[in-house]
């Protein structure tokens, strides 16, 4: 059971349909792995449904029913707690499978530094937010960094340590511009994460400060 859940305000925004595509993807993936967050979203949706019942009804278009049914099918796939294992052998959330396909190895992976790879996912909001997979080898660390905006990280496989906390499968970490950290992979398996941010990170280690002006990661 995940120990680190999505913030309530993020779950409420997801339930109301007001999140950007990248954040909706990471929340949909998170709630398929986390019963606590999934139940919170269900509660928010129930409250929203009760409020809608009090709104004065208006006439719908002729294709409204078909459109609604299609959206319900999409939501069910996004929040389903189980999904078939892909050809890559990974048990990924259904919402994420829609974006990455059956084999994540078919994505365009690029090496950021030794033991750290990323692959971008075609989910963006047109305002700078983007989603990507980050794969880090056992024992390797992400360079010391802070953030120019927000960063949301969901652990899909493996685990990493950040300070005193260890984040495992299904855990979500939300970091803002006041966080300065250096996550390190725990255990003997690679850590695979879904990451969404809206601005490049800021490298803060001794070497990082020197090369930060030339990095846009």
C-alpha positions as CSV (number, residue, x, y, z in Angstrom):
1,X,0.0,0.0,0.0
2,X,1.5,3.4,-1.0
3,X,2.4,5.6,2.0
4,X,2.6,8.9,0.1
5,X,-0.7,10.0,-1.5
6,X,-1.6,12.8,-3.9
7,X,-2.6,16.1,-2.2
8,X,-6.3,16.5,-1.7
9,X,-6.5,19.6,-3.8
10,X,-4.9,17.7,-6.7
11,X,-7.4,14.9,-6.4
12,X,-10.3,17.4,-6.2
13,X,-9.1,19.1,-9.3
14,X,-8.8,15.7,-11.1
15,X,-12.4,14.8,-10.0
16,X,-13.7,18.1,-11.3
17,X,-11.8,17.7,-14.6
18,X,-9.8,20.8,-14.2
19,X,-6.3,19.3,-14.3
20,X,-4.0,19.6,-17.4
21,X,-3.4,16.5,-19.5
22,X,0.0,15.7,-17.9
23,X,-1.3,16.0,-14.4
24,X,-4.4,14.1,-15.2
25,X,-2.2,11.3,-16.5
26,X,-0.1,11.1,-13.4
27,X,-3.1,11.3,-11.1
28,X,-5.0,8.6,-13.1
29,X,-2.0,6.4,-12.9
30,X,-1.6,7.1,-9.2
31,X,-5.2,6.2,-8.2
32,X,-5.0,2.9,-10.1
33,X,-2.2,2.0,-7.6
34,X,-3.4,3.7,-4.5
35,X,-6.7,2.7,-2.8
36,X,-6.7,5.7,-0.5
37,X,-6.5,8.3,-3.3
38,X,-8.9,6.4,-5.5
39,X,-11.5,6.4,-2.7
40,X,-11.0,10.2,-2.2
41,X,-11.6,10.8,-5.9
42,X,-14.8,8.7,-5.7
43,X,-16.0,10.8,-2.8
44,X,-15.3,14.1,-4.6
45,X,-17.1,12.8,-7.7
46,X,-20.1,11.8,-5.5
47,X,-20.3,15.3,-4.0
48,X,-20.0,16.8,-7.5
49,X,-22.7,14.6,-8.8
50,X,-25.0,15.7,-6.0
51,X,-24.3,19.3,-6.8
52,X,-25.0,18.7,-10.5
53,X,-28.5,17.3,-9.6
54,X,-29.4,20.7,-8.2
55,X,-28.6,22.6,-11.4
56,X,-31.4,23.6,-13.7
57,X,-31.4,21.1,-16.7
58,X,-30.7,22.3,-20.2
59,X,-31.3,20.7,-23.6
60,X,-28.5,18.4,-24.9
61,X,-27.3,17.9,-28.4
62,X,-28.3,14.8,-30.3
63,X,-24.9,13.1,-29.9
64,X,-24.5,14.0,-26.2
65,X,-25.3,10.5,-24.9
66,X,-22.7,8.9,-27.2
67,X,-20.1,11.4,-26.1
68,X,-20.8,10.9,-22.4
69,X,-20.6,7.1,-22.8
70,X,-17.2,7.4,-24.6
71,X,-15.9,9.6,-21.7
72,X,-17.1,7.1,-19.1
73,X,-15.2,4.3,-20.9
74,X,-12.1,6.4,-20.9
75,X,-12.4,7.2,-17.2
76,X,-12.9,3.6,-16.3
77,X,-9.8,2.6,-18.2
78,X,-7.8,5.3,-16.5
79,X,-8.7,4.5,-12.9
80,X,-8.9,0.7,-13.2
81,X,-6.7,-0.8,-10.5
82,X,-5.5,-3.6,-12.7
83,X,-4.4,-4.0,-16.3
84,X,-2.7,-6.6,-18.5
85,X,1.0,-6.8,-18.3
86,X,2.6,-5.5,-21.5
87,X,5.2,-7.2,-23.7
88,X,7.8,-5.3,-21.6
89,X,6.8,-7.4,-18.5
90,X,5.8,-4.3,-16.6
91,X,2.5,-3.9,-14.7
92,X,1.8,-0.3,-15.6
93,X,-1.4,1.7,-14.9
94,X,-3.9,1.5,-17.8
95,X,-3.9,5.3,-18.3
96,X,-0.2,5.2,-18.9
97,X,-0.4,2.2,-21.2
98,X,-2.6,4.3,-23.6
99,X,0.4,6.7,-24.0
100,X,3.4,4.3,-24.0
101,X,1.9,1.2,-25.8
102,X,2.8,-2.4,-25.0
103,X,6.5,-2.0,-24.8
104,X,8.3,0.9,-23.2
105,X,11.5,-0.1,-24.9
106,X,9.9,1.1,-28.1
107,X,10.0,4.7,-26.8
108,X,12.8,7.1,-27.6
109,X,15.0,6.8,-24.6
110,X,17.9,9.1,-24.1
111,X,20.7,9.0,-21.6
112,X,20.9,12.0,-19.2
113,X,24.0,10.7,-17.4
114,X,25.3,7.3,-16.4
115,X,22.5,5.1,-15.2
116,X,19.8,7.7,-15.7
117,X,17.5,7.6,-18.8
118,X,14.4,9.4,-19.8
119,X,11.7,9.0,-22.4
120,X,9.2,11.8,-23.2
121,X,5.5,11.0,-23.3
122,X,3.1,12.9,-25.7
123,X,1.1,14.6,-22.9
124,X,1.4,18.4,-22.5
125,X,-0.8,21.4,-21.7
126,X,0.8,23.9,-24.2
127,X,2.0,26.0,-21.3
128,X,5.2,24.2,-20.4
129,X,4.1,21.2,-18.5
130,X,5.3,17.8,-19.8
131,X,5.3,14.2,-18.8
132,X,8.2,11.7,-19.1
133,X,9.4,8.4,-17.9
134,X,12.5,8.4,-15.8
135,X,14.5,5.1,-15.4
136,X,17.4,5.1,-12.9
137,X,19.8,2.2,-12.3
138,X,20.2,0.6,-8.8
139,X,22.3,2.7,-6.5
140,X,22.4,5.7,-8.9
141,X,21.2,9.2,-7.9
142,X,19.6,12.1,-9.7
143,X,21.9,15.1,-9.5
144,X,21.3,17.5,-6.6
145,X,18.7,20.0,-7.8
146,X,15.9,22.3,-6.9
147,X,12.9,23.4,-9.1
148,X,12.0,26.4,-11.1
149,X,8.3,25.3,-10.9
150,X,6.6,22.1,-9.7
151,X,7.6,18.5,-10.1
152,X,5.3,15.5,-9.5
153,X,6.9,12.1,-9.4
154,X,5.0,8.7,-9.3
155,X,6.9,5.6,-8.6
156,X,5.9,2.8,-11.0
157,X,8.6,0.2,-10.2
158,X,11.4,0.0,-7.7
159,X,12.0,2.6,-5.0
160,X,14.1,5.7,-4.2
161,X,15.2,7.4,-1.0
162,X,14.9,11.2,-0.6
163,X,16.3,12.2,2.7
164,X,14.6,10.2,5.4
165,X,11.7,9.0,3.2
166,X,11.6,6.0,0.9
167,X,9.1,6.1,-2.1
168,X,7.9,2.9,-3.5
169,X,5.4,1.7,-6.1
170,X,2.3,3.9,-6.2
171,X,3.8,6.6,-4.0
172,X,3.6,10.2,-5.3
173,X,6.0,13.0,-4.4
174,X,5.2,16.6,-5.1
175,X,8.1,19.0,-5.0
176,X,8.0,22.8,-5.4
177,X,10.5,25.5,-5.8
178,X,11.6,25.3,-2.1
179,X,12.7,21.7,-2.4
180,X,16.4,21.0,-2.9
181,X,17.1,17.2,-3.1
182,X,19.1,14.3,-4.5
183,X,17.0,11.2,-4.7
184,X,18.9,7.9,-4.7
185,X,17.5,4.5,-5.9
186,X,17.1,1.9,-3.2
187,X,17.4,-1.8,-3.7
188,X,18.8,-3.9,-6.5
189,X,16.3,-3.2,-9.3
190,X,15.9,-0.1,-11.5
191,X,13.5,2.6,-10.4
192,X,10.9,3.6,-13.0
193,X,9.0,6.8,-12.4
194,X,6.4,8.9,-14.2
195,X,7.4,12.6,-13.8
196,X,5.5,15.7,-14.6
197,X,7.0,19.2,-14.3
198,X,6.3,22.6,-15.7
199,X,9.8,24.1,-15.8
200,X,13.4,22.8,-16.0
201,X,15.1,21.8,-12.8
202,X,17.9,23.9,-11.3
203,X,21.2,22.0,-10.6
204,X,22.5,23.0,-7.2
205,X,25.5,20.7,-6.5
206,X,29.1,22.1,-6.7
207,X,29.5,20.9,-10.3
208,X,25.8,21.4,-11.1
209,X,26.0,25.2,-10.5
210,X,28.7,25.4,-13.1
211,X,26.8,23.6,-15.8
212,X,23.3,24.6,-14.9
213,X,23.2,27.6,-17.3
214,X,23.7,25.1,-20.2
215,X,21.1,22.5,-19.0
216,X,17.4,22.5,-19.8
217,X,16.3,19.3,-18.2
